[in-house]
Amino acid sequence: MAMEIRSGDVVRLKKQHPCGSDQWEVVRVGADIGIKCLKCQHRVLLKRPVFERRVKEFISRGK
C-alpha cells in the first residue's frame, strides 16, 4: 500500500544531505515527490518509490 504523503510534511531521510541536514519538507506531490532541504533550501525531485524507501520518519504532517 502506498504511503500517505502530503504537501507540507517534514520528513527525516536515512542519509544526510551534504550540507549536514537530514530534514526535508515535501513541496510537491504526484508521481514524483519534490522535497526541499530545511537547512540550505536545495530542492530535489524523487520518484515516489525512491522517496518511500529513503524516508526514516515523519517529523510533522502537513495539512
Buried (B, 14 or more C-beta within 10 A) or exposed (E): EEEEBEEEBBBBBEEEBEEEBBBBBBBEBEEEBBBBBBEEEBEBEBEBEEBEEBBEEBBEEBE
